[in-house]
Amino acid sequence: MKNESIQHWDLIGDIHGELEALNLLLAKLDYREFEGSFLHPEGRKLLFLGDFIDRGPDSRGVLHLVRRLIDEGIALAIMGNHEYNFVAYHTQDEKDRFLRSHSDNHALQVAETLLSFTGFEDEIPGWVEWMKTLPFFLDLGELRVVHASWVPGDIDYLADKSLEDRDFLIESARRGSPAWTSIGRVLKGVEVDMPDKITVDDSNGISRKAMRVRWWGELAGVSWREIAFPLVPGLPEGEAKLDGLREILAYGADEPPVFFGHYKLIHYEAGSQSDNVASLDYGLGHGGPATAYRWSGERKIVAENFIQVSPQNNPLEHTFHK
């Protein structure tokens, strides 16, 4: 049921340089240009969940469009891990070391973004500064958004923090620091080591021994399969060992709806993870669709409010995992 007393939002998941898909999605959501500005006929506004860059062919174009929508007052946006990584990749510490190393793997991750700035390289420092201004999350009272995980202690810690604070930015790159831990969970997900020395190659072909886990619902006594998010094939039976994480996780059923991105739910059918928790990343940039949710004040997330489109040269494959 619509609540007409509050702002209605269209939430958009990870775009990853896919400008064509973003334009198609905005058109499907009925955002139109009028007298030089974007508007929605019903006064709706946009909430972007981060990860504007990397993978797709036009990260620069996506950044310009998103920033225009924000500057025109029709959108808000939060930081994704790819924006954080881009800032760290272009920032040096007091010893002139880059906060994110320029290793082959890291260079490959930003290669498409840098390519999109060919001929416009002088814009990059300005975009780094803009990315620093993005909040780590937004709590709008009736609605919450975060890129990867809503962990209350981390949310509280980051509430007054910003990458515009150079000391905090440098600390956030120091493994094991409070800043590193909180940003890692909020922007990249909560992880535990997989049992039985299982390893899985991620989407970049890097072998991982840790898996991401869900942070909502009852976690007592859950199995390895039940806690993994997304599903990891080959997990054994038995209760998952969460190493103290259960005490800091479990987004409650009575909390406001929270939307997130990040997890690349490729070939998953769009839908909520619980009544008040939903991902909006279905693998755009990896062959999946751009995904939005039309929120009109409801406390319970409903399937029919998910909207998806794919680039015209990359039709959506309707082969879903449950």
DOKOL-927163 format. One line per field, with one value per residue (C-alpha): residue in three letters; chain; x, y, z. Coordinates in steps of 0.5 Angstrom, whole numbers. Layout:
BEGIN
resn <- ALA:...
chain <- A:...
X <- X:...
Y <- Y:...
Z <- Z:...
// end
This chain:
BEGIN
resn <- MET:LYS:ASN:GLU:SER:ILE:GLN:HIS:TRP:ASP:LEU:ILE:GLY:ASP:ILE:HIS:GLY:GLU:LEU:GLU:ALA:LEU:ASN:LEU:LEU:LEU:ALA:LYS:LEU:ASP:TYR:ARG:GLU:PHE:GLU:GLY:SER:PHE:LEU:HIS:PRO:GLU:GLY:ARG:LYS:LEU:LEU:PHE:LEU:GLY:ASP:PHE:ILE:ASP:ARG:GLY:PRO:ASP:SER:ARG:GLY:VAL:LEU:HIS:LEU:VAL:ARG:ARG:LEU:ILE:ASP:GLU:GLY:ILE:ALA:LEU:ALA:ILE:MET:GLY:ASN:HIS:GLU:TYR:ASN:PHE:VAL:ALA:TYR:HIS:THR:GLN:ASP:GLU:LYS:ASP:ARG:PHE:LEU:ARG:SER:HIS:SER:ASP:ASN:HIS:ALA:LEU:GLN:VAL:ALA:GLU:THR:LEU:LEU:SER:PHE:THR:GLY:PHE:GLU:ASP:GLU:ILE:PRO:GLY:TRP:VAL:GLU:TRP:MET:LYS:THR:LEU:PRO:PHE:PHE:LEU:ASP:LEU:GLY:GLU:LEU:ARG:VAL:VAL:HIS:ALA:SER:TRP:VAL:PRO:GLY:ASP:ILE:ASP:TYR:LEU:ALA:ASP:LYS:SER:LEU:GLU:ASP:ARG:ASP:PHE:LEU:ILE:GLU:SER:ALA:ARG:ARG:GLY:SER:PRO:ALA:TRP:THR:SER:ILE:GLY:ARG:VAL:LEU:LYS:GLY:VAL:GLU:VAL:ASP:MET:PRO:ASP:LYS:ILE:THR:VAL:ASP:ASP:SER:ASN:GLY:ILE:SER:ARG:LYS:ALA:MET:ARG:VAL:ARG:TRP:TRP:GLY:GLU:LEU:ALA:GLY:VAL:SER:TRP:ARG:GLU:ILE:ALA:PHE:PRO:LEU:VAL:PRO:GLY:LEU:PRO:GLU:GLY:GLU:ALA:LYS:LEU:ASP:GLY:LEU:ARG:GLU:ILE:LEU:ALA:TYR:GLY:ALA:ASP:GLU:PRO:PRO:VAL:PHE:PHE:GLY:HIS:TYR:LYS:LEU:ILE:HIS:TYR:GLU:ALA:GLY:SER:GLN:SER:ASP:ASN:VAL:ALA:SER:LEU:ASP:TYR:GLY:LEU:GLY:HIS:GLY:GLY:PRO:ALA:THR:ALA:TYR:ARG:TRP:SER:GLY:GLU:ARG:LYS:ILE:VAL:ALA:GLU:ASN:PHE:ILE:GLN:VAL:SER:PRO:GLN:ASN:ASN:PRO:LEU:GLU:HIS:THR:PHE:HIS:LYS
chain <- A:A:A:A:A:A:A:A:A:A:A:A:A:A:A:A:A:A:A:A:A:A:A:A:A:A:A:A:A:A:A:A:A:A:A:A:A:A:A:A:A:A:A:A:A:A:A:A:A:A:A:A:A:A:A:A:A:A:A:A:A:A:A:A:A:A:A:A:A:A:A:A:A:A:A:A:A:A:A:A:A:A:A:A:A:A:A:A:A:A:A:A:A:A:A:A:A:A:A:A:A:A:A:A:A:A:A:A:A:A:A:A:A:A:A:A:A:A:A:A:A:A:A:A:A:A:A:A:A:A:A:A:A:A:A:A:A:A:A:A:A:A:A:A:A:A:A:A:A:A:A:A:A:A:A:A:A:A:A:A:A:A:A:A:A:A:A:A:A:A:A:A:A:A:A:A:A:A:A:A:A:A:A:A:A:A:A:A:A:A:A:A:A:A:A:A:A:A:A:A:A:A:A:A:A:A:A:A:A:A:A:A:A:A:A:A:A:A:A:A:A:A:A:A:A:A:A:A:A:A:A:A:A:A:A:A:A:A:A:A:A:A:A:A:A:A:A:A:A:A:A:A:A:A:A:A:A:A:A:A:A:A:A:A:A:A:A:A:A:A:A:A:A:A:A:A:A:A:A:A:A:A:A:A:A:A:A:A:A:A:A:A:A:A:A:A:A:A:A:A:A:A:A:A:A:A:A:A:A:A:A:A:A:A:A:A:A:A:A:A:A:A
X <- 0:3:4:3:6:13:18:17:24:26:32:38:43:50:51:58:59:53:50:46:42:42:38:34:32:31:26:22:22:19:24:24:28:24:27:34:32:30:24:19:11:9:15:19:26:32:37:43:47:54:58:58:64:69:67:62:64:62:64:65:58:55:59:57:49:49:52:47:41:44:46:39:36:32:37:41:47:52:59:60:66:69:68:72:77:78:79:85:88:89:91:98:100:105:111:108:105:98:93:91:97:97:98:96:89:88:90:85:79:80:82:75:74:81:79:73:77:81:82:79:84:85:78:80:82:76:72:76:75:67:67:70:64:59:56:57:50:43:38:32:28:23:28:35:40:47:52:53:52:48:52:49:56:59:54:54:62:62:56:60:66:68:74:74:78:85:87:81:82:89:87:82:87:91:89:86:84:77:76:79:74:68:69:70:64:59:62:64:60:61:66:68:73:69:70:74:79:74:76:72:74:71:68:75:78:81:81:78:78:73:65:60:55:48:47:39:34:36:43:43:44:44:48:53:49:44:49:52:50:50:50:57:56:60:59:58:53:53:52:56:62:61:67:63:59:52:53:54:49:42:38:31:24:22:27:25:26:34:36:43:47:54:53:52:46:47:41:37:30:29:26:27:32:26:20:25:31:33:39:39:45:43:50:50:57:57:51:45:40:40:35:31:26:20:19:12:13:11:14:14:18:14:16:12:16:22:24:29:32:38:42:39:46:45:38:36:37:31:35:34:37:32
Y <- 0:7:12:19:22:21:21:15:13:9:5:3:-3:-3:0:-2:3:0:7:4:0:6:10:4:3:11:11:5:8:14:19:24:31:37:44:41:37:30:30:24:26:23:27:20:21:16:13:10:4:5:1:6:4:-2:-7:-4:1:8:9:16:17:14:18:24:22:20:27:31:27:29:36:37:35:28:23:21:16:12:9:2:-2:0:7:6:2:7:13:8:7:14:16:16:15:19:15:16:9:8:6:0:-3:-2:-10:-13:-15:-8:-5:-10:-8:-1:-2:-1:5:9:7:11:17:17:24:26:24:31:29:23:27:31:25:22:28:27:20:21:25:20:17:10:9:13:12:16:13:9:7:5:3:0:-2:-9:-10:-7:-9:-4:-3:-1:3:7:7:10:15:21:19:21:19:27:26:24:21:17:15:12:9:5:2:-1:-8:-10:-3:-1:3:-2:-7:-3:-1:-8:-11:-5:-4:-11:-16:-20:-26:-33:-38:-44:-50:-56:-52:-51:-45:-42:-38:-31:-27:-24:-31:-30:-36:-35:-39:-34:-34:-28:-29:-26:-21:-22:-26:-31:-34:-39:-46:-45:-49:-47:-47:-43:-38:-37:-31:-32:-40:-43:-50:-56:-54:-59:-61:-58:-52:-46:-43:-36:-34:-29:-26:-28:-23:-17:-19:-21:-15:-16:-17:-10:-6:-1:-4:-4:-5:-7:-9:-12:-19:-20:-25:-27:-32:-31:-29:-22:-22:-20:-24:-23:-19:-12:-14:-14:-14:-10:-13:-18:-18:-12:-12:-20:-21:-19:-14:-7:-7:-2:-3:2:4:8:7:0:-4:-11:-11:-14:-18:-14:-7:-10:-7:-10:-8:-11:-7:-8:-12:-17:-19:-22:-29:-32:-38:-37:-40:-40
Z <- 0:-2:4:1:7:5:-1:-6:-8:-14:-12:-17:-16:-19:-25:-27:-33:-37:-39:-44:-39:-34:-39:-41:-34:-32:-39:-36:-29:-33:-31:-37:-39:-39:-40:-39:-32:-31:-27:-25:-27:-20:-16:-15:-14:-15:-10:-12:-8:-11:-16:-22:-25:-27:-32:-37:-43:-40:-33:-35:-38:-32:-27:-31:-31:-24:-21:-26:-23:-16:-17:-20:-14:-16:-14:-8:-8:-3:-4:-7:-6:-13:-11:-5:-9:-14:-9:-5:-12:-14:-6:-3:4:7:4:-3:-3:-6:-1:-6:-10:-17:-18:-24:-21:-18:-25:-29:-24:-26:-33:-37:-32:-34:-41:-41:-39:-45:-48:-41:-36:-33:-30:-26:-20:-19:-20:-14:-10:-11:-10:-3:-1:-2:4:7:8:8:14:12:18:14:9:9:4:4:-1:2:9:15:21:27:30:24:22:28:27:20:22:23:18:11:6:6:12:10:16:16:9:10:17:13:8:14:15:22:24:26:20:15:19:18:11:9:12:10:3:1:6:12:11:14:12:9:12:10:7:1:-4:-10:-15:-15:-21:-23:-23:-16:-11:-5:2:5:3:4:9:10:16:17:20:26:25:31:29:21:17:12:6:10:12:5:1:-5:-5:-5:-8:-5:2:8:12:19:23:21:25:25:30:34:28:30:36:31:26:25:22:25:22:26:22:17:10:7:0:-2:-8:-9:-9:-17:-16:-23:-26:-19:-20:-17:-10:-3:2:7:8:9:6:-1:-6:-12:-16:-21:-25:-29:-32:-32:-37:-32:-32:-29:-23:-19:-14:-14:-6:-4:3:4:10:7:0:-5:-12:-17:-15:-18:-25:-29:-36:-40:-45:-52:-54:-48:-47:-40:-40:-36:-33:-25:-19:-13
// end
